[in-house]
Amino acid sequence: MERLGDGNAIFIRGAGNVIRRNYVHHILAPIRTGRREDGYAHRRKIDLQMHLAGHHAKVNNRFENNIVADIIAPPHGNYLVLREGLMTGATIQLNILYSMNEVTTFISEMNPEEKKTEDHRGRTIARVSDVESDYNISDPKLGEDVLSPLQAEGVDTHSLSNDPMFVDPANKNFLLKPDSPVLKLGFVPLDLSQLGLIDSPKV
């Protein structure tokens, strides 16, 4: 996996999965969902320096309250990849997409004018406009190019293209300053002090 990127930090396939409070960094491949994840939720995660993508979403997934920062392989690295629909019931909310690169693809989706299905099996193409997407924030260098077309379609109407105000992103400190605009949107920071191995209960 380290050589080929043929794998994932976390791969979810099946129904009813919930992933919470994860810190994933320096991984070649993203958090990825399979094809039948009814009710899948992905909340309170920080991705740092992923190689291919921050999150690969399909069907009715919920992607909420996450930080995806500094994908390491632009322009091939994507922050959010949408491929297979229908995405009825899916949400993309309260996420921070942050890049320190000049070439960034924040949202990767197929062009319906060029391709009608995801693959030869006829799966429906997933589009952000089909998702309940709002209250997200992307950094101002590149985010406006993504946000303006979405808002023109009535998507992400409350989302912002602002500096999320990390403490020290150049040195990979992605904690938020107290006056961060993301907090005003309702973002809930991940408590890093609670991460890590825990003691097993004594029998």
C-alpha positions as protocol buffer text, in pm:
chain_id: "A"
residue {
  index: 1
  type: MET
  ca { x: 0 y: 0 z: 0 }
}
residue {
  index: 2
  type: GLU
  ca { x: 284 y: 242 z: 75 }
}
residue {
  index: 3
  type: ARG
  ca { x: 429 y: 181 z: -270 }
}
residue {
  index: 4
  type: LEU
  ca { x: 116 y: 158 z: -482 }
}
residue {
  index: 5
  type: GLY
  ca { x: -154 y: 344 z: -294 }
}
residue {
  index: 6
  type: ASP
  ca { x: -370 y: 35 z: -354 }
}
residue {
  index: 7
  type: GLY
  ca { x: -558 y: 42 z: -28 }
}
residue {
  index: 8
  type: ASN
  ca { x: -711 y: 284 z: 214 }
}
residue {
  index: 9
  type: ALA
  ca { x: -657 y: 427 z: 559 }
}
residue {
  index: 10
  type: ILE
  ca { x: -1011 y: 313 z: 639 }
}
residue {
  index: 11
  type: PHE
  ca { x: -1236 y: 125 z: 397 }
}
residue {
  index: 12
  type: ILE
  ca { x: -1607 y: 96 z: 474 }
}
residue {
  index: 13
  type: ARG
  ca { x: -1835 y: -147 z: 294 }
}
residue {
  index: 14
  type: GLY
  ca { x: -2175 y: -251 z: 420 }
}
residue {
  index: 15
  type: ALA
  ca { x: -2463 y: -82 z: 599 }
}
residue {
  index: 16
  type: GLY
  ca { x: -2491 y: 134 z: 909 }
}
residue {
  index: 17
  type: ASN
  ca { x: -2125 y: 218 z: 968 }
}
residue {
  index: 18
  type: VAL
  ca { x: -2017 y: 517 z: 1176 }
}
residue {
  index: 19
  type: ILE
  ca { x: -1657 y: 640 z: 1201 }
}
residue {
  index: 20
  type: ARG
  ca { x: -1585 y: 900 z: 1466 }
}
residue {
  index: 21
  type: ARG
  ca { x: -1285 y: 1087 z: 1609 }
}
residue {
  index: 22
  type: ASN
  ca { x: -1004 y: 967 z: 1382 }
}
residue {
  index: 23
  type: TYR
  ca { x: -671 y: 1132 z: 1305 }
}
residue {
  index: 24
  type: VAL
  ca { x: -522 y: 1009 z: 978 }
}
residue {
  index: 25
  type: HIS
  ca { x: -204 y: 1148 z: 825 }
}
residue {
  index: 26
  type: HIS
  ca { x: 73 y: 1076 z: 573 }
}
residue {
  index: 27
  type: ILE
  ca { x: -130 y: 801 z: 406 }
}
residue {
  index: 28
  type: LEU
  ca { x: -126 y: 732 z: 31 }
}
residue {
  index: 29
  type: ALA
  ca { x: -497 y: 657 z: 1 }
}
residue {
  index: 30
  type: PRO
  ca { x: -813 y: 807 z: 147 }
}
residue {
  index: 31
  type: ILE
  ca { x: -1094 y: 715 z: 375 }
}
residue {
  index: 32
  type: ARG
  ca { x: -1315 y: 536 z: 126 }
}
residue {
  index: 33
  type: THR
  ca { x: -1667 y: 402 z: 120 }
}
residue {
  index: 34
  type: GLY
  ca { x: -1782 y: 97 z: -71 }
}
residue {
  index: 35
  type: ARG
  ca { x: -2098 y: 78 z: -275 }
}
residue {
  index: 36
  type: ARG
  ca { x: -2380 y: -3 z: -32 }
}
residue {
  index: 37
  type: GLU
  ca { x: -2327 y: 200 z: 282 }
}
residue {
  index: 38
  type: ASP
  ca { x: -2678 y: 303 z: 384 }
}
residue {
  index: 39
  type: GLY
  ca { x: -2650 y: 536 z: 679 }
}
residue {
  index: 40
  type: TYR
  ca { x: -2272 y: 565 z: 665 }
}
residue {
  index: 41
  type: ALA
  ca { x: -2146 y: 859 z: 867 }
}
residue {
  index: 42
  type: HIS
  ca { x: -1800 y: 1005 z: 876 }
}
residue {
  index: 43
  type: ARG
  ca { x: -1762 y: 1259 z: 1152 }
}
residue {
  index: 44
  type: ARG
  ca { x: -1489 y: 1448 z: 1337 }
}
residue {
  index: 45
  type: LYS
  ca { x: -1186 y: 1340 z: 1142 }
}
residue {
  index: 46
  type: ILE
  ca { x: -863 y: 1517 z: 1053 }
}
residue {
  index: 47
  type: ASP
  ca { x: -681 y: 1409 z: 736 }
}
residue {
  index: 48
  type: LEU
  ca { x: -332 y: 1549 z: 690 }
}
residue {
  index: 49
  type: GLN
  ca { x: -112 y: 1503 z: 387 }
}
residue {
  index: 50
  type: MET
  ca { x: -312 y: 1235 z: 211 }
}
residue {
  index: 51
  type: HIS
  ca { x: -177 y: 1135 z: -129 }
}
residue {
  index: 52
  type: LEU
  ca { x: -476 y: 1057 z: -350 }
}
residue {
  index: 53
  type: ALA
  ca { x: -785 y: 1195 z: -179 }
}
residue {
  index: 54
  type: GLY
  ca { x: -923 y: 1301 z: 152 }
}
residue {
  index: 55
  type: HIS
  ca { x: -1256 y: 1123 z: 120 }
}
residue {
  index: 56
  type: HIS
  ca { x: -1409 y: 912 z: -157 }
}
residue {
  index: 57
  type: ALA
  ca { x: -1788 y: 928 z: -122 }
}
residue {
  index: 58
  type: LYS
  ca { x: -2054 y: 713 z: -283 }
}
residue {
  index: 59
  type: VAL
  ca { x: -2433 y: 688 z: -252 }
}
residue {
  index: 60
  type: ASN
  ca { x: -2605 y: 824 z: 62 }
}
residue {
  index: 61
  type: ASN
  ca { x: -2302 y: 891 z: 284 }
}
residue {
  index: 62
  type: ARG
  ca { x: -2280 y: 1161 z: 548 }
}
residue {
  index: 63
  type: PHE
  ca { x: -1948 y: 1346 z: 554 }
}
residue {
  index: 64
  type: GLU
  ca { x: -1960 y: 1591 z: 843 }
}
residue {
  index: 65
  type: ASN
  ca { x: -1729 y: 1793 z: 1067 }
}
residue {
  index: 66
  type: ASN
  ca { x: -1397 y: 1696 z: 908 }
}
residue {
  index: 67
  type: ILE
  ca { x: -1069 y: 1866 z: 826 }
}
residue {
  index: 68
  type: VAL
  ca { x: -895 y: 1763 z: 504 }
}
residue {
  index: 69
  type: ALA
  ca { x: -569 y: 1951 z: 473 }
}
residue {
  index: 70
  type: ASP
  ca { x: -265 y: 1962 z: 248 }
}
residue {
  index: 71
  type: ILE
  ca { x: -310 y: 1678 z: -2 }
}
residue {
  index: 72
  type: ILE
  ca { x: 45 y: 1597 z: -111 }
}
residue {
  index: 73
  type: ALA
  ca { x: 3 y: 1514 z: -482 }
}
residue {
  index: 74
  type: PRO
  ca { x: -165 y: 1799 z: -667 }
}
residue {
  index: 75
  type: PRO
  ca { x: -321 y: 1811 z: -918 }
}
residue {
  index: 76
  type: HIS
  ca { x: -404 y: 1440 z: -885 }
}
residue {
  index: 77
  type: GLY
  ca { x: -481 y: 1457 z: -516 }
}
residue {
  index: 78
  type: ASN
  ca { x: -846 y: 1545 z: -453 }
}
residue {
  index: 79
  type: TYR
  ca { x: -995 y: 1665 z: -129 }
}
residue {
  index: 80
  type: LEU
  ca { x: -1342 y: 1523 z: -186 }
}
residue {
  index: 81
  type: VAL
  ca { x: -1425 y: 1270 z: -459 }
}
residue {
  index: 82
  type: LEU
  ca { x: -1786 y: 1197 z: -558 }
}
residue {
  index: 83
  type: ARG
  ca { x: -1845 y: 911 z: -797 }
}
residue {
  index: 84
  type: GLU
  ca { x: -2156 y: 699 z: -753 }
}
residue {
  index: 85
  type: GLY
  ca { x: -2515 y: 803 z: -686 }
}
residue {
  index: 86
  type: LEU
  ca { x: -2791 y: 820 z: -613 }
}
residue {
  index: 87
  type: MET
  ca { x: -2688 y: 1037 z: -319 }
}
residue {
  index: 88
  type: THR
  ca { x: -3036 y: 1097 z: -182 }
}
residue {
  index: 89
  type: GLY
  ca { x: -3000 y: 1160 z: 191 }
}
residue {
  index: 90
  type: ALA
  ca { x: -2627 y: 1225 z: 167 }
}
residue {
  index: 91
  type: THR
  ca { x: -2474 y: 1525 z: 344 }
}
residue {
  index: 92
  type: ILE
  ca { x: -2150 y: 1721 z: 314 }
}
residue {
  index: 93
  type: GLN
  ca { x: -2154 y: 1967 z: 600 }
}
residue {
  index: 94
  type: LEU
  ca { x: -1924 y: 2152 z: 839 }
}
residue {
  index: 95
  type: ASN
  ca { x: -1605 y: 2041 z: 667 }
}
residue {
  index: 96
  type: ILE
  ca { x: -1278 y: 2232 z: 623 }
}
residue {
  index: 97
  type: LEU
  ca { x: -1090 y: 2182 z: 296 }
}
residue {
  index: 98
  type: TYR
  ca { x: -752 y: 2350 z: 324 }
}
residue {
  index: 99
  type: SER
  ca { x: -466 y: 2361 z: 76 }
}
residue {
  index: 100
  type: MET
  ca { x: -121 y: 2514 z: 79 }
}
residue {
  index: 101
  type: ASN
  ca { x: -65 y: 2421 z: -287 }
}
residue {
  index: 102
  type: GLU
  ca { x: -130 y: 2643 z: -585 }
}
residue {
  index: 103
  type: VAL
  ca { x: -293 y: 2358 z: -780 }
}
residue {
  index: 104
  type: THR
  ca { x: -578 y: 2193 z: -594 }
}
residue {
  index: 105
  type: THR
  ca { x: -892 y: 1998 z: -678 }
}
residue {
  index: 106
  type: PHE
  ca { x: -1123 y: 2045 z: -383 }
}
residue {
  index: 107
  type: ILE
  ca { x: -1416 y: 1855 z: -533 }
}
residue {
  index: 108
  type: SER
  ca { x: -1380 y: 1592 z: -805 }
}
residue {
  index: 109
  type: GLU
  ca { x: -1693 y: 1481 z: -986 }
}
residue {
  index: 110
  type: MET
  ca { x: -1766 y: 1344 z: -1332 }
}
residue {
  index: 111
  type: ASN
  ca { x: -1899 y: 1568 z: -1608 }
}
residue {
  index: 112
  type: PRO
  ca { x: -2245 y: 1441 z: -1710 }
}
residue {
  index: 113
  type: GLU
  ca { x: -2199 y: 1588 z: -2057 }
}
residue {
  index: 114
  type: GLU
  ca { x: -1900 y: 1358 z: -2110 }
}
residue {
  index: 115
  type: LYS
  ca { x: -2007 y: 1049 z: -1919 }
}
residue {
  index: 116
  type: LYS
  ca { x: -2358 y: 931 z: -1834 }
}
residue {
  index: 117
  type: THR
  ca { x: -2267 y: 654 z: -1589 }
}
residue {
  index: 118
  type: GLU
  ca { x: -1982 y: 590 z: -1347 }
}
residue {
  index: 119
  type: ASP
  ca { x: -1871 y: 272 z: -1526 }
}
residue {
  index: 120
  type: HIS
  ca { x: -1990 y: 2 z: -1766 }
}
residue {
  index: 121
  type: ARG
  ca { x: -2232 y: -128 z: -1501 }
}
residue {
  index: 122
  type: GLY
  ca { x: -2447 y: 179 z: -1543 }
}
residue {
  index: 123
  type: ARG
  ca { x: -2415 y: 331 z: -1199 }
}
residue {
  index: 124
  type: THR
  ca { x: -2549 y: 682 z: -1163 }
}
residue {
  index: 125
  type: ILE
  ca { x: -2298 y: 966 z: -1152 }
}
residue {
  index: 126
  type: ALA
  ca { x: -2278 y: 1147 z: -817 }
}
residue {
  index: 127
  type: ARG
  ca { x: -2293 y: 1527 z: -815 }
}
residue {
  index: 128
  type: VAL
  ca { x: -2251 y: 1776 z: -532 }
}
residue {
  index: 129
  type: SER
  ca { x: -2575 y: 1940 z: -642 }
}
residue {
  index: 130
  type: ASP
  ca { x: -2755 y: 1616 z: -546 }
}
residue {
  index: 131
  type: VAL
  ca { x: -2619 y: 1628 z: -190 }
}
residue {
  index: 132
  type: GLU
  ca { x: -2733 y: 1832 z: 108 }
}
residue {
  index: 133
  type: SER
  ca { x: -2409 y: 2029 z: 115 }
}
residue {
  index: 134
  type: ASP
  ca { x: -2365 y: 2343 z: 326 }
}
residue {
  index: 135
  type: TYR
  ca { x: -2175 y: 2517 z: 608 }
}
residue {
  index: 136
  type: ASN
  ca { x: -1837 y: 2411 z: 469 }
}
residue {
  index: 137
  type: ILE
  ca { x: -1527 y: 2625 z: 443 }
}
residue {
  index: 138
  type: SER
  ca { x: -1237 y: 2625 z: 198 }
}
residue {
  index: 139
  type: ASP
  ca { x: -930 y: 2844 z: 204 }
}
residue {
  index: 140
  type: PRO
  ca { x: -962 y: 3167 z: 4 }
}
residue {
  index: 141
  type: LYS
  ca { x: -678 y: 3105 z: -242 }
}
residue {
  index: 142
  type: LEU
  ca { x: -870 y: 2846 z: -439 }
}
residue {
  index: 143
  type: GLY
  ca { x: -1201 y: 2793 z: -268 }
}
residue {
  index: 144
  type: GLU
  ca { x: -1386 y: 3076 z: -439 }
}
residue {
  index: 145
  type: ASP
  ca { x: -1345 y: 2906 z: -777 }
}
residue {
  index: 146
  type: VAL
  ca { x: -1532 y: 2606 z: -636 }
}
residue {
  index: 147
  type: LEU
  ca { x: -1781 y: 2783 z: -415 }
}
residue {
  index: 148
  type: SER
  ca { x: -1918 y: 3043 z: -658 }
}
residue {
  index: 149
  type: PRO
  ca { x: -2048 y: 2789 z: -916 }
}
residue {
  index: 150
  type: LEU
  ca { x: -2203 y: 2578 z: -640 }
}
residue {
  index: 151
  type: GLN
  ca { x: -2383 y: 2873 z: -487 }
}
residue {
  index: 152
  type: ALA
  ca { x: -2510 y: 2972 z: -829 }
}
residue {
  index: 153
  type: GLU
  ca { x: -2686 y: 2632 z: -832 }
}
residue {
  index: 154
  type: GLY
  ca { x: -2828 y: 2689 z: -483 }
}
residue {
  index: 155
  type: VAL
  ca { x: -2572 y: 2458 z: -319 }
}
residue {
  index: 156
  type: ASP
  ca { x: -2355 y: 2550 z: -18 }
}
residue {
  index: 157
  type: THR
  ca { x: -2541 y: 2876 z: 30 }
}
residue {
  index: 158
  type: HIS
  ca { x: -2395 y: 2930 z: 379 }
}
residue {
  index: 159
  type: SER
  ca { x: -2048 y: 2795 z: 301 }
}
residue {
  index: 160
  type: LEU
  ca { x: -1747 y: 3026 z: 308 }
}
residue {
  index: 161
  type: SER
  ca { x: -1422 y: 3078 z: 125 }
}
residue {
  index: 162
  type: ASN
  ca { x: -1225 y: 3210 z: 422 }
}
residue {
  index: 163
  type: ASP
  ca { x: -908 y: 3143 z: 612 }
}
residue {
  index: 164
  type: PRO
  ca { x: -1014 y: 2883 z: 872 }
}
residue {
  index: 165
  type: MET
  ca { x: -750 y: 3030 z: 1104 }
}
residue {
  index: 166
  type: PHE
  ca { x: -545 y: 2727 z: 1205 }
}
residue {
  index: 167
  type: VAL
  ca { x: -288 y: 2783 z: 1478 }
}
residue {
  index: 168
  type: ASP
  ca { x: 17 y: 2698 z: 1264 }
}
residue {
  index: 169
  type: PRO
  ca { x: -65 y: 2509 z: 942 }
}
residue {
  index: 170
  type: ALA
  ca { x: 289 y: 2543 z: 804 }
}
residue {
  index: 171
  type: ASN
  ca { x: 405 y: 2321 z: 1089 }
}
residue {
  index: 172
  type: LYS
  ca { x: 99 y: 2092 z: 1070 }
}
residue {
  index: 173
  type: ASN
  ca { x: -78 y: 2239 z: 1370 }
}
residue {
  index: 174
  type: PHE
  ca { x: -439 y: 2233 z: 1252 }
}
residue {
  index: 175
  type: LEU
  ca { x: -597 y: 2333 z: 1579 }
}
residue {
  index: 176
  type: LEU
  ca { x: -834 y: 2624 z: 1534 }
}
residue {
  index: 177
  type: LYS
  ca { x: -787 y: 2967 z: 1686 }
}
residue {
  index: 178
  type: PRO
  ca { x: -1072 y: 3080 z: 1916 }
}
residue {
  index: 179
  type: ASP
  ca { x: -1199 y: 3337 z: 1664 }
}
residue {
  index: 180
  type: SER
  ca { x: -1203 y: 3097 z: 1368 }
}
residue {
  index: 181
  type: PRO
  ca { x: -1500 y: 3158 z: 1134 }
}
residue {
  index: 182
  type: VAL
  ca { x: -1549 y: 2781 z: 1118 }
}
residue {
  index: 183
  type: LEU
  ca { x: -1656 y: 2773 z: 1482 }
}
residue {
  index: 184
  type: LYS
  ca { x: -1926 y: 3029 z: 1405 }
}
residue {
  index: 185
  type: LEU
  ca { x: -2064 y: 2794 z: 1141 }
}
residue {
  index: 186
  type: GLY
  ca { x: -2099 y: 2523 z: 1405 }
}
residue {
  index: 187
  type: PHE
  ca { x: -1783 y: 2318 z: 1349 }
}
residue {
  index: 188
  type: VAL
  ca { x: -1690 y: 2110 z: 1656 }
}
residue {
  index: 189
  type: PRO
  ca { x: -1309 y: 2066 z: 1692 }
}
residue {
  index: 190
  type: LEU
  ca { x: -1167 y: 1722 z: 1748 }
}
residue {
  index: 191
  type: ASP
  ca { x: -1025 y: 1681 z: 2100 }
}
residue {
  index: 192
  type: LEU
  ca { x: -682 y: 1535 z: 2018 }
}
residue {
  index: 193
  type: SER
  ca { x: -619 y: 1462 z: 2384 }
}
residue {
  index: 194
  type: GLN
  ca { x: -877 y: 1183 z: 2362 }
}
residue {
  index: 195
  type: LEU
  ca { x: -708 y: 1003 z: 2071 }
}
residue {
  index: 196
  type: GLY
  ca { x: -482 y: 702 z: 2099 }
}
residue {
  index: 197
  type: LEU
  ca { x: -483 y: 359 z: 2257 }
}
residue {
  index: 198
  type: ILE
  ca { x: -694 y: 301 z: 2565 }
}
residue {
  index: 199
  type: ASP
  ca { x: -648 y: 55 z: 2848 }
}
residue {
  index: 200
  type: SER
  ca { x: -860 y: -258 z: 2825 }
}
residue {
  index: 201
  type: PRO
  ca { x: -1097 y: -307 z: 3119 }
}
residue {
  index: 202
  type: LYS
  ca { x: -956 y: -541 z: 3376 }
}
residue {
  index: 203
  type: VAL
  ca { x: -1142 y: -868 z: 3412 }
}
